[in-house]
Amino acid sequence: MALHAQLAQPQGLWVDGSPALLRAAISHLLANAAEASPPGSTVRLQAAVYEEASTAQAWACVCVEDSGPGLPEEVLARLFHGPVSTKAPAGRGLGLLSAYRTVRELHGGWVSAVNLPGGGARVCIGLPLRPPPEPGL
């Protein structure tokens, strides 16, 4: 499997949060994508800044796309409502739920998941950007 990273973000972006928890959340997304993708395929990681026009809030967005078959609609509908696994019986379905809780409940962000046309799934997280700290503080 190959990892393709596209990081279209300027330097110096700041979010409030725990680096360890956010690193774990992104690791869960990458692990899920790797498990869903067939051997020899590509997992894509994209990062960008998105500004919400209605509130002028800027977000750091990280999206992970797999090359698998996509998520069944019944799984997609309940993805963030409790543990969900497409790897039964081995999977416990806690990775994505943990990422969701980390991003949404602990960091004030959002998580979305969609199936891609032609196969695969995309899971994105958004974290609110904040101004950089004052120099010397």
N, CA, C and O atoms as a GROMACS GRO file, in nm:
protein
  548
    1MET      N    1   0.084  -0.116   0.000
    1MET     CA    2   0.000   0.000   0.000
    1MET      C    3   0.089   0.123   0.000
    1MET      O    4   0.195   0.124   0.063
    2ALA      N    5   0.047   0.227  -0.070
    2ALA     CA    6   0.120   0.353  -0.076
    2ALA      C    7   0.039   0.460  -0.005
    2ALA      O    8  -0.084   0.458  -0.005
    3LEU      N    9   0.110   0.554   0.056
    3LEU     CA   10   0.046   0.670   0.119
    3LEU      C   11   0.081   0.791   0.036
    3LEU      O   12   0.199   0.820   0.014
    4HIS      N   13  -0.020   0.862  -0.010
    4HIS     CA   14  -0.001   0.985  -0.086
    4HIS      C   15  -0.046   1.101   0.001
    4HIS      O   16  -0.164   1.110   0.037
    5ALA      N   17   0.046   1.190   0.036
    5ALA     CA   18   0.013   1.305   0.123
    5ALA      C   19   0.012   1.432   0.040
    5ALA      O   20   0.107   1.461  -0.033
    6GLN      N   21  -0.095   1.508   0.052
    6GLN     CA   22  -0.108   1.637  -0.014
    6GLN      C   23  -0.138   1.739   0.095
    6GLN      O   24  -0.248   1.743   0.149
    7LEU      N   25  -0.037   1.820   0.128
    7LEU     CA   26  -0.050   1.912   0.239
    7LEU      C   27  -0.045   2.054   0.185
    7LEU      O   28   0.062   2.111   0.167
    8ALA      N   29  -0.162   2.111   0.160
    8ALA     CA   30  -0.173   2.245   0.102
    8ALA      C   31  -0.205   2.345   0.211
    8ALA      O   32  -0.310   2.409   0.210
    9GLN      N   33  -0.113   2.358   0.305
    9GLN     CA   34  -0.140   2.451   0.415
    9GLN      C   35  -0.017   2.537   0.439
    9GLN      O   36   0.096   2.490   0.427
   10PRO      N   37  -0.039   2.664   0.473
   10PRO     CA   38   0.075   2.749   0.506
   10PRO      C   39   0.134   2.711   0.642
   10PRO      O   40   0.070   2.644   0.723
   11GLN      N   41   0.255   2.755   0.665
   11GLN     CA   42   0.320   2.731   0.794
   11GLN      C   43   0.254   2.818   0.901
   11GLN      O   44   0.193   2.921   0.871
   12GLY      N   45   0.269   2.777   1.025
   12GLY     CA   46   0.225   2.861   1.136
   12GLY      C   47   0.078   2.853   1.170
   12GLY      O   48   0.022   2.951   1.218
   13LEU      N   49   0.012   2.739   1.147
   13LEU     CA   50  -0.128   2.724   1.185
   13LEU      C   51  -0.135   2.677   1.330
   13LEU      O   52  -0.057   2.592   1.372
   14TRP      N   53  -0.228   2.734   1.406
   14TRP     CA   54  -0.240   2.702   1.548
   14TRP      C   55  -0.379   2.652   1.580
   14TRP      O   56  -0.479   2.711   1.538
   15VAL      N   57  -0.385   2.542   1.653
   15VAL     CA   58  -0.511   2.492   1.709
   15VAL      C   59  -0.487   2.467   1.857
   15VAL      O   60  -0.375   2.436   1.899
   16ASP      N   61  -0.593   2.480   1.936
   16ASP     CA   62  -0.585   2.444   2.077
   16ASP      C   63  -0.612   2.296   2.089
   16ASP      O   64  -0.709   2.246   2.032
   17GLY      N   65  -0.527   2.226   2.160
   17GLY     CA   66  -0.554   2.084   2.177
   17GLY      C   67  -0.432   2.006   2.221
   17GLY      O   68  -0.322   2.059   2.238
   18SER      N   69  -0.456   1.881   2.240
   18SER     CA   70  -0.353   1.788   2.282
   18SER      C   71  -0.286   1.726   2.159
   18SER      O   72  -0.352   1.654   2.084
   19PRO      N   73  -0.158   1.754   2.137
   19PRO     CA   74  -0.091   1.692   2.022
   19PRO      C   75  -0.100   1.540   2.023
   19PRO      O   76  -0.119   1.478   1.918
   20ALA      N   77  -0.087   1.479   2.140
   20ALA     CA   78  -0.091   1.332   2.148
   20ALA      C   79  -0.228   1.278   2.108
   20ALA      O   80  -0.237   1.180   2.034
   21LEU      N   81  -0.335   1.341   2.157
   21LEU     CA   82  -0.470   1.294   2.123
   21LEU      C   83  -0.502   1.317   1.975
   21LEU      O   84  -0.564   1.232   1.911
   22LEU      N   85  -0.460   1.431   1.922
   22LEU     CA   86  -0.487   1.459   1.780
   22LEU      C   87  -0.405   1.367   1.690
   22LEU      O   88  -0.454   1.322   1.587
   23ARG      N   89  -0.282   1.339   1.728
   23ARG     CA   90  -0.199   1.244   1.653
   23ARG      C   91  -0.265   1.106   1.654
   23ARG      O   92  -0.268   1.038   1.551
   24ALA      N   93  -0.318   1.065   1.770
   24ALA     CA   94  -0.386   0.935   1.779
   24ALA      C   95  -0.511   0.933   1.692
   24ALA      O   96  -0.539   0.832   1.627
   25ALA      N   97  -0.586   1.043   1.688
   25ALA     CA   98  -0.708   1.049   1.606
   25ALA      C   99  -0.673   1.031   1.458
   25ALA      O  100  -0.740   0.954   1.388
   26ILE      N  101  -0.570   1.100   1.411
   26ILE     CA  102  -0.530   1.088   1.271
   26ILE      C  103  -0.475   0.948   1.244
   26ILE      O  104  -0.497   0.892   1.137
   27SER      N  105  -0.404   0.892   1.340
   27SER     CA  106  -0.353   0.755   1.326
   27SER      C  107  -0.467   0.655   1.310
   27SER      O  108  -0.457   0.561   1.232
   28HIS      N  109  -0.577   0.675   1.386
   28HIS     CA  110  -0.694   0.587   1.372
   28HIS      C  111  -0.751   0.596   1.231
   28HIS      O  112  -0.787   0.495   1.171
   29LEU      N  113  -0.761   0.719   1.177
   29LEU     CA  114  -0.814   0.735   1.042
   29LEU      C  115  -0.725   0.664   0.940
   29LEU      O  116  -0.775   0.595   0.851
   30LEU      N  117  -0.593   0.679   0.954
   30LEU     CA  118  -0.501   0.614   0.861
   30LEU      C  119  -0.506   0.462   0.873
   30LEU      O  120  -0.502   0.392   0.772
   31ALA      N  121  -0.514   0.412   0.996
   31ALA     CA  122  -0.521   0.266   1.015
   31ALA      C  123  -0.648   0.209   0.954
   31ALA      O  124  -0.644   0.104   0.889
   32ASN      N  125  -0.761   0.277   0.974
   32ASN     CA  126  -0.887   0.230   0.915
   32ASN      C  127  -0.878   0.229   0.763
   32ASN      O  128  -0.922   0.135   0.698
   33ALA      N  129  -0.819   0.336   0.706
   33ALA     CA  130  -0.807   0.344   0.560
   33ALA      C  131  -0.716   0.234   0.507
   33ALA      O  132  -0.745   0.175   0.403
   34ALA      N  133  -0.607   0.207   0.576
   34ALA     CA  134  -0.515   0.102   0.533
   34ALA      C  135  -0.583  -0.035   0.537
   34ALA      O  136  -0.564  -0.116   0.446
   35GLU      N  137  -0.661  -0.060   0.641
   35GLU     CA  138  -0.730  -0.188   0.653
   35GLU      C  139  -0.840  -0.204   0.548
   35GLU      O  140  -0.869  -0.316   0.505
   36ALA      N  141  -0.901  -0.094   0.507
   36ALA     CA  142  -1.010  -0.100   0.408
   36ALA      C  143  -0.958  -0.111   0.265
   36ALA      O  144  -1.032  -0.153   0.176
   37SER      N  145  -0.833  -0.074   0.243
   37SER     CA  146  -0.778  -0.070   0.108
   37SER      C  147  -0.713  -0.202   0.070
   37SER      O  148  -0.648  -0.266   0.152
   38PRO      N  149  -0.731  -0.244  -0.055
   38PRO     CA  150  -0.668  -0.369  -0.099
   38PRO      C  151  -0.516  -0.354  -0.109
   38PRO      O  152  -0.465  -0.242  -0.122
   39PRO      N  153  -0.444  -0.465  -0.103
   39PRO     CA  154  -0.298  -0.460  -0.117
   39PRO      C  155  -0.257  -0.391  -0.247
   39PRO      O  156  -0.320  -0.411  -0.351
   40GLY      N  157  -0.153  -0.310  -0.240
   40GLY     CA  158  -0.102  -0.241  -0.358
   40GLY      C  159  -0.176  -0.114  -0.393
   40GLY      O  160  -0.141  -0.048  -0.491
   41SER      N  161  -0.277  -0.077  -0.315
   41SER     CA  162  -0.354   0.044  -0.346
   41SER      C  163  -0.296   0.163  -0.269
   41SER      O  164  -0.193   0.152  -0.203
   42THR      N  165  -0.363   0.276  -0.280
   42THR     CA  166  -0.315   0.401  -0.221
   42THR      C  167  -0.413   0.453  -0.118
   42THR      O  168  -0.535   0.449  -0.138
   43VAL      N  169  -0.359   0.503  -0.008
   43VAL     CA  170  -0.435   0.580   0.091
   43VAL      C  171  -0.390   0.724   0.075
   43VAL      O  172  -0.271   0.752   0.067
   44ARG      N  173  -0.485   0.816   0.070
   44ARG     CA  174  -0.453   0.958   0.052
   44ARG      C  175  -0.478   1.035   0.180
   44ARG      O  176  -0.580   1.017   0.247
   45LEU      N  177  -0.383   1.121   0.213
   45LEU     CA  178  -0.394   1.212   0.327
   45LEU      C  179  -0.385   1.353   0.272
   45LEU      O  180  -0.289   1.388   0.204
   46GLN      N  181  -0.486   1.435   0.301
   46GLN     CA  182  -0.488   1.572   0.252
   46GLN      C  183  -0.510   1.665   0.370
   46GLN      O  184  -0.588   1.636   0.461
   47ALA      N  185  -0.440   1.777   0.369
   47ALA     CA  186  -0.458   1.878   0.473
   47ALA      C  187  -0.470   2.014   0.405
   47ALA      O  188  -0.395   2.045   0.312
   48ALA      N  189  -0.562   2.095   0.453
   48ALA     CA  190  -0.584   2.227   0.395
   48ALA      C  191  -0.653   2.315   0.499
   48ALA      O  192  -0.695   2.268   0.604
   49VAL      N  193  -0.664   2.442   0.466
   49VAL     CA  194  -0.736   2.537   0.551
   49VAL      C  195  -0.867   2.570   0.481
   49VAL      O  196  -0.871   2.593   0.360
   50TYR      N  197  -0.973   2.571   0.558
   50TYR     CA  198  -1.108   2.600   0.507
   50TYR      C  199  -1.164   2.713   0.592
   50TYR      O  200  -1.158   2.707   0.715
   51GLU      N  201  -1.220   2.816   0.528
   51GLU     CA  202  -1.282   2.924   0.602
   51GLU      C  203  -1.432   2.921   0.580
   51GLU      O  204  -1.480   2.923   0.466
   52GLU      N  205  -1.505   2.917   0.689
   52GLU     CA  206  -1.651   2.916   0.685
   52GLU      C  207  -1.698   3.060   0.663
   52GLU      O  208  -1.678   3.146   0.749
   53ALA      N  209  -1.760   3.085   0.548
   53ALA     CA  210  -1.797   3.221   0.510
   53ALA      C  211  -1.895   3.285   0.606
   53ALA      O  212  -1.885   3.405   0.634
   54SER      N  213  -1.991   3.209   0.657
   54SER     CA  214  -2.094   3.269   0.742
   54SER      C  215  -2.042   3.313   0.878
   54SER      O  216  -2.101   3.403   0.940
   55THR      N  217  -1.934   3.254   0.926
   55THR     CA  218  -1.882   3.289   1.058
   55THR      C  219  -1.739   3.342   1.054
   55THR      O  220  -1.688   3.389   1.155
   56ALA      N  221  -1.675   3.335   0.939
   56ALA     CA  222  -1.534   3.372   0.923
   56ALA      C  223  -1.442   3.287   1.009
   56ALA      O  224  -1.328   3.325   1.034
   57GLN      N  225  -1.490   3.172   1.056
   57GLN     CA  226  -1.406   3.080   1.132
   57GLN      C  227  -1.319   3.001   1.035
   57GLN      O  228  -1.369   2.945   0.938
   58ALA      N  229  -1.192   2.997   1.061
   58ALA     CA  230  -1.100   2.917   0.980
   58ALA      C  231  -1.078   2.782   1.048
   58ALA      O  232  -1.072   2.773   1.171
   59TRP      N  233  -1.067   2.679   0.967
   59TRP     CA  234  -1.052   2.542   1.015
   59TRP      C  235  -0.931   2.477   0.951
   59TRP      O  236  -0.906   2.496   0.831
   60ALA      N  237  -0.857   2.401   1.028
   60ALA     CA  238  -0.755   2.311   0.975
   60ALA      C  239  -0.827   2.180   0.944
   60ALA      O  240  -0.884   2.118   1.033
   61CYS      N  241  -0.825   2.139   0.819
   61CYS     CA  242  -0.897   2.018   0.777
   61CYS      C  243  -0.797   1.911   0.734
   61CYS      O  244  -0.705   1.937   0.657
   62VAL      N  245  -0.818   1.791   0.785
   62VAL     CA  246  -0.737   1.675   0.748
   62VAL      C  247  -0.834   1.568   0.698
   62VAL      O  248  -0.926   1.528   0.769
   63CYS      N  249  -0.812   1.522   0.575
   63CYS     CA  250  -0.897   1.418   0.516
   63CYS      C  251  -0.812   1.296   0.482
   63CYS      O  252  -0.699   1.309   0.434
   64VAL      N  253  -0.869   1.180   0.506
   64VAL     CA  254  -0.805   1.053   0.471
   64VAL      C  255  -0.901   0.977   0.380
   64VAL      O  256  -1.017   0.957   0.413
   65GLU      N  257  -0.850   0.936   0.264
   65GLU     CA  258  -0.930   0.860   0.166
   65GLU      C  259  -0.870   0.721   0.150
   65GLU      O  260  -0.749   0.705   0.138
   66ASP      N  261  -0.958   0.621   0.150
   66ASP     CA  262  -0.911   0.484   0.126
   66ASP      C  263  -0.946   0.441  -0.016
   66ASP      O  264  -1.015   0.512  -0.088
   67SER      N  265  -0.897   0.326  -0.054
   67SER     CA  266  -0.924   0.269  -0.187
   67SER      C  267  -1.011   0.145  -0.178
   67SER      O  268  -1.013   0.062  -0.269
   68GLY      N  269  -1.083   0.132  -0.069
   68GLY     CA  270  -1.169   0.016  -0.048
   68GLY      C  271  -1.303   0.029  -0.118
   68GLY      O  272  -1.319   0.114  -0.206
   69PRO      N  273  -1.398  -0.054  -0.080
   69PRO     CA  274  -1.529  -0.054  -0.145
   69PRO      C  275  -1.622   0.057  -0.098
   69PRO      O  276  -1.731   0.073  -0.153
   70GLY      N  277  -1.582   0.133   0.002
   70GLY     CA  278  -1.672   0.231   0.063
   70GLY      C  279  -1.744   0.167   0.180
   70GLY      O  280  -1.730   0.048   0.207
   71LEU      N  281  -1.820   0.248   0.250
   71LEU     CA  282  -1.893   0.201   0.368
   71LEU      C  283  -2.037   0.168   0.331
   71LEU      O  284  -2.101   0.244   0.260
   72PRO      N  285  -2.089   0.055   0.379
   72PRO     CA  286  -2.231   0.028   0.357
   72PRO      C  287  -2.315   0.143   0.414
   72PRO      O  288  -2.280   0.201   0.516
   73GLU      N  289  -2.424   0.174   0.347
   73GLU     CA  290  -2.508   0.288   0.389
   73GLU      C  291  -2.554   0.276   0.534
   73GLU      O  292  -2.560   0.376   0.605
   74GLU      N  293  -2.587   0.153   0.579
   74GLU     CA  294  -2.632   0.138   0.718
   74GLU      C  295  -2.520   0.166   0.817
   74GLU      O  296  -2.546   0.211   0.928
   75VAL      N  297  -2.396   0.140   0.778
   75VAL     CA  298  -2.281   0.172   0.864
   75VAL      C  299  -2.256   0.322   0.862
   75VAL      O  300  -2.232   0.383   0.966
   76LEU      N  301  -2.262   0.382   0.744
   76LEU     CA  302  -2.240   0.526   0.730
   76LEU      C  303  -2.340   0.605   0.813
   76LEU      O  304  -2.305   0.707   0.872
   77ALA      N  305  -2.464   0.558   0.819
   77ALA     CA  306  -2.570   0.629   0.893
   77ALA      C  307  -2.547   0.630   1.043
   77ALA      O  308  -2.593   0.721   1.111
   78ARG      N  309  -2.476   0.530   1.097
   78ARG     CA  310  -2.456   0.524   1.242
   78ARG      C  311  -2.309   0.532   1.282
   78ARG      O  312  -2.271   0.493   1.393
   79LEU      N  313  -2.227   0.582   1.192
   79LEU     CA  314  -2.083   0.579   1.210
   79LEU      C  315  -2.035   0.646   1.338
   79LEU      O  316  -1.940   0.598   1.400
   80PHE      N  317  -2.096   0.755   1.378
   80PHE     CA  318  -2.048   0.830   1.494
   80PHE      C  319  -2.141   0.816   1.615
   80PHE      O  320  -2.133   0.896   1.708
   81HIS      N  321  -2.226   0.715   1.615
   81HIS     CA  322  -2.322   0.697   1.725
   81HIS      C  323  -2.285   0.584   1.819
   81HIS      O  324  -2.361   0.555   1.912
   82GLY      N  325  -2.173   0.521   1.799
   82GLY     CA  326  -2.128   0.411   1.884
   82GLY      C  327  -2.024   0.331   1.810
   82GLY      O  328  -1.994   0.362   1.694
   83PRO      N  329  -1.969   0.229   1.872
   83PRO     CA  330  -1.868   0.147   1.803
   83PRO      C  331  -1.926   0.081   1.678
   83PRO      O  332  -2.032   0.019   1.683
   84VAL      N  333  -1.856   0.096   1.566
   84VAL     CA  334  -1.897   0.037   1.439
   84VAL      C  335  -1.775  -0.028   1.376
   84VAL      O  336  -1.669   0.035   1.366
   85SER      N  337  -1.789  -0.153   1.335
   85SER     CA  338  -1.677  -0.221   1.270
   85SER      C  339  -1.726  -0.292   1.145
   85SER      O  340  -1.832  -0.354   1.144
   86THR      N  341  -1.646  -0.281   1.040
   86THR     CA  342  -1.673  -0.358   0.919
   86THR      C  343  -1.578  -0.478   0.913
   86THR      O  344  -1.573  -0.548   0.812
   87LYS      N  345  -1.502  -0.500   1.021
   87LYS     CA  346  -1.403  -0.608   1.026
   87LYS      C  347  -1.443  -0.716   1.125
   87LYS      O  348  -1.357  -0.777   1.188
   88ALA      N  349  -1.569  -0.740   1.140
   88ALA     CA  350  -1.617  -0.840   1.237
   88ALA      C  351  -1.562  -0.976   1.201
   88ALA      O  352  -1.547  -1.004   1.082
   89PRO      N  353  -1.532  -1.062   1.295
   89PRO     CA  354  -1.549  -1.041   1.438
   89PRO      C  355  -1.428  -0.977   1.506
   89PRO      O  356  -1.434  -0.945   1.624
   90ALA      N  357  -1.317  -0.957   1.432
   90ALA     CA  358  -1.194  -0.909   1.496
   90ALA      C  359  -1.201  -0.763   1.538
   90ALA      O  360  -1.147  -0.727   1.643
   91GLY      N  361  -1.267  -0.678   1.459
   91GLY     CA  362  -1.269  -0.535   1.489
   91GLY      C  363  -1.369  -0.500   1.598
   91GLY      O  364  -1.478  -0.555   1.604
   92ARG      N  365  -1.329  -0.406   1.682
   92ARG     CA  366  -1.420  -0.360   1.788
   92ARG      C  367  -1.487  -0.229   1.752
   92ARG      O  368  -1.585  -0.190   1.816
   93GLY      N  369  -1.437  -0.160   1.649
   93GLY     CA  370  -1.502  -0.039   1.604
   93GLY      C  371  -1.480   0.082   1.691
   93GLY      O  372  -1.560   0.175   1.690
   94LEU      N  373  -1.372   0.082   1.768
   94LEU     CA  374  -1.350   0.192   1.861
   94LEU      C  375  -1.260   0.302   1.806
   94LEU      O  376  -1.262   0.413   1.858
   95GLY      N  377  -1.183   0.275   1.701
   95GLY     CA  378  -1.089   0.373   1.649
   95GLY      C  379  -1.155   0.499   1.598
   95GLY      O  380  -1.117   0.609   1.637
   96LEU      N  381  -1.254   0.485   1.511
   96LEU     CA  382  -1.321   0.602   1.456
   96LEU      C  383  -1.403   0.673   1.562
   96LEU      O  384  -1.410   0.796   1.563
   97LEU      N  385  -1.465   0.598   1.652
   97LEU     CA  386  -1.541   0.660   1.761
   97LEU      C  387  -1.448   0.740   1.851
   97LEU      O  388  -1.483   0.849   1.895
   98SER      N  389  -1.330   0.686   1.879
   98SER     CA  390  -1.231   0.758   1.959
   98SER      C  391  -1.187   0.886   1.889
   98SER      O  392  -1.175   0.990   1.953
   99ALA      N  393  -1.161   0.878   1.759
   99ALA     CA  394  -1.122   0.996   1.682
   99ALA      C  395  -1.234   1.101   1.685
   99ALA      O  396  -1.207   1.220   1.702
  100TYR      N  397  -1.357   1.056   1.668
  100TYR     CA  398  -1.472   1.147   1.670
  100TYR      C  399  -1.481   1.220   1.804
  100TYR      O  400  -1.496   1.342   1.808
  101ARG      N  401  -1.473   1.145   1.912
  101ARG     CA  402  -1.484   1.207   2.045
  101ARG      C  403  -1.367   1.301   2.072
  101ARG      O  404  -1.386   1.408   2.130
  102THR      N  405  -1.248   1.262   2.031
  102THR     CA  406  -1.131   1.349   2.050
  102THR      C  407  -1.150   1.480   1.977
  102THR      O  408  -1.129   1.587   2.035
  103VAL      N  409  -1.189   1.474   1.852
  103VAL     CA  410  -1.200   1.595   1.770
  103VAL      C  411  -1.320   1.678   1.811
  103VAL      O  412  -1.307   1.799   1.832
  104ARG      N  413  -1.436   1.618   1.822
  104ARG     CA  414  -1.559   1.693   1.846
  104ARG      C  415  -1.574   1.736   1.992
  104ARG      O  416  -1.596   1.853   2.020
  105GLU      N  417  -1.563   1.641   2.083
  105GLU     CA  418  -1.593   1.671   2.223
  105GLU      C  419  -1.478   1.737   2.297
  105GLU      O  420  -1.500   1.820   2.385
  106LEU      N  421  -1.355   1.702   2.263
  106LEU     CA  422  -1.241   1.757   2.337
  106LEU      C  423  -1.175   1.876   2.269
  106LEU      O  424  -1.106   1.954   2.335
  107HIS      N  425  -1.196   1.892   2.138
  107HIS     CA  426  -1.128   1.998   2.065
  107HIS      C  427  -1.221   2.092   1.989
  107HIS      O  428  -1.174   2.179   1.916
  108GLY      N  429  -1.352   2.076   2.002
  108GLY     CA  430  -1.447   2.168   1.938
  108GLY      C  431  -1.449   2.160   1.787
  108GLY      O  432  -1.487   2.257   1.720
  109GLY      N  433  -1.409   2.048   1.732
  109GLY     CA  434  -1.404   2.034   1.587
  109GLY      C  435  -1.520   1.953   1.533
  109GLY      O  436  -1.621   1.934   1.601
  110TRP      N  437  -1.506   1.906   1.412
  110TRP     CA  438  -1.609   1.826   1.346
  110TRP      C  439  -1.544   1.709   1.274
  110TRP      O  440  -1.424   1.709   1.245
  111VAL      N  441  -1.625   1.609   1.246
  111VAL     CA  442  -1.582   1.491   1.171
  111VAL      C  443  -1.691   1.458   1.070
  111VAL      O  444  -1.810   1.462   1.104
  112SER      N  445  -1.653   1.426   0.948
  112SER     CA  446  -1.750   1.386   0.847
  112SER      C  447  -1.698   1.262   0.774
  112SER      O  448  -1.578   1.237   0.769
  113ALA      N  449  -1.790   1.187   0.717
  113ALA     CA  450  -1.753   1.069   0.639
  113ALA      C  451  -1.848   1.057   0.521
  113ALA      O  452  -1.969   1.072   0.535
  114VAL      N  453  -1.792   1.030   0.404
  114VAL     CA  454  -1.871   1.010   0.282
  114VAL      C  455  -1.809   0.898   0.200
  114VAL      O  456  -1.689   0.872   0.209
  115ASN      N  457  -1.891   0.835   0.119
  115ASN     CA  458  -1.841   0.742   0.019
  115ASN      C  459  -1.804   0.821  -0.105
  115ASN      O  460  -1.870   0.918  -0.140
  116LEU      N  461  -1.699   0.778  -0.172
  116LEU     CA  462  -1.652   0.845  -0.292
  116LEU      C  463  -1.712   0.781  -0.416
  116LEU      O  464  -1.734   0.660  -0.418
  117PRO      N  465  -1.740   0.860  -0.519
  117PRO     CA  466  -1.788   0.802  -0.644
  117PRO      C  467  -1.683   0.703  -0.697
  117PRO      O  468  -1.565   0.736  -0.704
  118GLY      N  469  -1.725   0.587  -0.734
  118GLY     CA  470  -1.632   0.488  -0.786
  118GLY      C  471  -1.566   0.401  -0.681
  118GLY      O  472  -1.485   0.315  -0.714
  119GLY      N  473  -1.599   0.423  -0.554
  119GLY     CA  474  -1.544   0.340  -0.447
  119GLY      C  475  -1.454   0.416  -0.353
  119GLY      O  476  -1.400   0.522  -0.387
  120GLY      N  477  -1.439   0.362  -0.237
  120GLY     CA  478  -1.358   0.426  -0.134
  120GLY      C  479  -1.442   0.515  -0.045
  120GLY      O  480  -1.557   0.546  -0.076
  121ALA      N  481  -1.382   0.555   0.064
  121ALA     CA  482  -1.448   0.645   0.158
  121ALA      C  483  -1.351   0.757   0.196
  121ALA      O  484  -1.229   0.739   0.191
  122ARG      N  485  -1.408   0.871   0.232
  122ARG     CA  486  -1.329   0.985   0.280
  122ARG      C  487  -1.379   1.023   0.419
  122ARG      O  488  -1.499   1.044   0.438
  123VAL      N  489  -1.288   1.030   0.514
  123VAL     CA  490  -1.320   1.078   0.648
  123VAL      C  491  -1.237   1.203   0.671
  123VAL      O  492  -1.115   1.202   0.653
  124CYS      N  493  -1.304   1.312   0.711
  124CYS     CA  494  -1.237   1.439   0.734
  124CYS      C  495  -1.259   1.485   0.877
  124CYS      O  496  -1.365   1.462   0.936
  125ILE      N  497  -1.157   1.549   0.931
  125ILE     CA  498  -1.172   1.616   1.060
  125ILE      C  499  -1.140   1.763   1.039
  125ILE      O  500  -1.056   1.799   0.957
  126GLY      N  501  -1.208   1.847   1.115
  126GLY     CA  502  -1.184   1.990   1.112
  126GLY      C  503  -1.159   2.041   1.252
  126GLY      O  504  -1.233   2.008   1.345
  127LEU      N  505  -1.055   2.119   1.267
  127LEU     CA  506  -1.019   2.177   1.397
  127LEU      C  507  -1.016   2.328   1.384
  127LEU      O  508  -0.956   2.380   1.290
  128PRO      N  509  -1.081   2.400   1.477
  128PRO     CA  510  -1.083   2.545   1.467
  128PRO      C  511  -0.943   2.604   1.485
  128PRO      O  512  -0.871   2.570   1.578
  129LEU      N  513  -0.906   2.693   1.392
  129LEU     CA  514  -0.778   2.762   1.403
  129LEU      C  515  -0.790   2.876   1.502
  129LEU      O  516  -0.899   2.932   1.521
  130ARG      N  517  -0.681   2.911   1.565
  130ARG     CA  518  -0.677   3.025   1.655
  130ARG      C  519  -0.556   3.110   1.618
  130ARG      O  520  -0.465   3.063   1.550
  131PRO      N  521  -0.556   3.236   1.663
  131PRO     CA  522  -0.440   3.321   1.634
  131PRO      C  523  -0.315   3.265   1.701
  131PRO      O  524  -0.324   3.200   1.805
  132PRO      N  525  -0.198   3.290   1.642
  132PRO     CA  526  -0.075   3.242   1.705
  132PRO      C  527  -0.052   3.316   1.837
  132PRO      O  528  -0.104   3.425   1.858
  133PRO      N  529   0.026   3.255   1.926
  133PRO     CA  530   0.053   3.322   2.053
  133PRO      C  531   0.137   3.448   2.032
  133PRO      O  532   0.212   3.458   1.935
  134GLU      N  533   0.123   3.541   2.123
  134GLU     CA  534   0.204   3.663   2.118
  134GLU      C  535   0.351   3.627   2.136
  134GLU      O  536   0.383   3.540   2.217
  135PRO      N  537   0.440   3.692   2.063
  135PRO     CA  538   0.583   3.665   2.081
  135PRO      C  539   0.626   3.692   2.225
  135PRO      O  540   0.584   3.790   2.286
  136GLY      N  541   0.708   3.604   2.277
  136GLY     CA  542   0.760   3.622   2.412
  136GLY      C  543   0.671   3.570   2.522
  136GLY      O  544   0.707   3.581   2.639
  137LEU      N  545   0.554   3.515   2.489
  137LEU     CA  546   0.466   3.461   2.593
  137LEU      C  547   0.489   3.315   2.614
  137LEU      O  548   0.424   3.254   2.699
   0.00000   0.00000   0.00000
